[in-house]
Amino acid sequence: MPPRIPAPLPPGCDLIAAADRLAFFDSQSIPLPRPITALEGWNLQMARPLPLMALAFRIRDAISARFGVKRIGGFSGGRAAAVKPGDHLDFFLVERADPQVLSLTERDRHLDVMTCITTTGGRLAITSSVVTHNSFGRAYMLPVGPAHRLIVRAMLRRLAQDLAVQPAG
């Protein structure tokens, strides 16, 4: 059964596939105290990774590699001044790069993932959608889905705090 997708989606948001094909969906947002671009939102979040994320990615890679899933290594913390479709931000492929929409994908034989960062209507939203292709993909999402929701919530909470104390510019 596909996940329930609330309407409306954040303005400009991309999904990996049609709603009836999704195995996972999550969209969370925060109000923005000042306008920022989607890439700025990415850079600000990557500048201060959550504690234990590097360990979580090492565990993910060690387990998943046994099932033929490529290692992704996690987030580098690097900042990008500009991106265009076809570029990479860490392990993600940039599919769309507009000032208010940054759509990133990772695809393999087990699942396809899209994370879409939008900064419209005075809000920053992170929307993630997944299509699974086989039993491993479905099993993988059992622990990853709930963990992903918690991680995004913590990242957005931290971003809101950082934006509240950072001057524009």
N, C-alpha and C positions, 0 to 999 in steps of 0.2 A: 504494500500500500504506500503510495507516495506521501511525502510529508505535506502537512497543511501549510500553504503559503498565504500569508495575510495580504490583503489588498488595501491600499496600493503598495507596490514596491517603492523603494526610494527612487526619486526621479532620476532617469538615465541609467538605472541599474541594469546590468547584464547578468544573465544566468547561463550556466553551462549547457542547458538543454531546456526543452519545454517542461513546464511544471509537472505534467503527468509522468515524465521519465525520471524525475529526481528521486534519489535514495536518501538524500540529506539536504536540508535547507536551514539556514540560520541567518537572521538579519538583526543587527543591533546598532543603535546609534546614540550619539550624544549631541547636545546643543553646542554650537560653536560661539565663543565669545567674540570672535572676529573672523572675517573670511579667510580661508586658506584654500589652496588647491589640493586636489586628491594626492598628488605626488608629495606635497608638503606633509600631508597627513601620514603618508607611508614613512617618509624620512623621520618625522618626529617620533613615530612609534618604534622604528628600528634603532634610533639613537640610544634608547634605554631599554634593552631587552629585559623581559621578566626573568627573575631568578629561576634557575633550574631548567630554562628552555633548552640550553645547550645539552644538558644531560638527557632531557626528554627526546631530543632529536637523535642523540647517539644510541639510545635504547631503541627508538623507532627504526633506525637504520640497521642495527644489529639483528633485530627480529625480522624485519621485512626483507632484508637481503637473502635470507634463507629461502624465500619464496619467489626469488627472481625480481624483486622490486629494486630499482636503482636507489642508491644512497643519495640523499638530498643535502645532508650536512647541516641544515638549519640556516639561521639568519646570520649574516656577516656583520651587521651593524653599519655597513657602508651607506653613504648618502649618494643619491643621484641628482645631478643638476637638471637633467632632462632625460626623458625616455620617449621612445617611439615604438609602434608595433614591431615585433621581431626582436627587440632588446630583451635582456634578462635582468630581473631584480632577484638576486640570489637564485634559488631554484625555479622561480616562476618565470614563465614566458609572458611578456607584455603583449596582450591582444588589442587593447585600446588604451590610448593615452590622451585624454582631453583634459583641460584644466579642472573640470569638476568630476571626471570619471576616469578611474584607473582600473582596468580589468586585467587580471592575472590568472594564468592557468598552469596546471601541471597535469600531464596526461601519461598514463601507462596502460598496460594490458589489463590491469585490475580495476582501475577507476579513473575518471576524469574529474578534476577539481577546478572550480573557478572561484576566486575571491575578487570581489568588486568593491572598491572604495569610492564612495560618492561624497561630494561636499556641495550639496544644494539645499536651498530653503533654510539656511542657517544651521544645518546639521551635518555631521560627518557620520556616515553609515558604513559598516562593514557587512557585506552580504556574501555568504558562501553557499555554493551549491555543488552537489556531487552526483554523478551518475556512476553506478557500479556495473562492472562487466561480468563478474563471476563470483564464485563462493568466497574466494579470498578477499575480494573487494568488499563484499557484504560483511564478512567477519572482521575485517580491518576497521570498518566504520562503527562496530559495536562499542569499542572503548574510545575511539577517536572522536566520534560525534559529540558525546557529552563533554569530553575533555576540551574539545574545540570551543564549545559554548562558554565554558569557564575561562579559558585563556583569552578569548576575545573580550569578554566582559571585564577581565582584569586589565587588559591592554587599553581599553577605552576609558576605564576609570583613571588609569595613570595618565593617559593623554589629556583628559579633561583637567586634571590637576596641573599638568605642565602648561597647558594653554592659559589657565587662570593666572599664572604667575609670570608668563613670558610676555614681554612687550611685542607689539607687531613689528615685523621686519625681518 
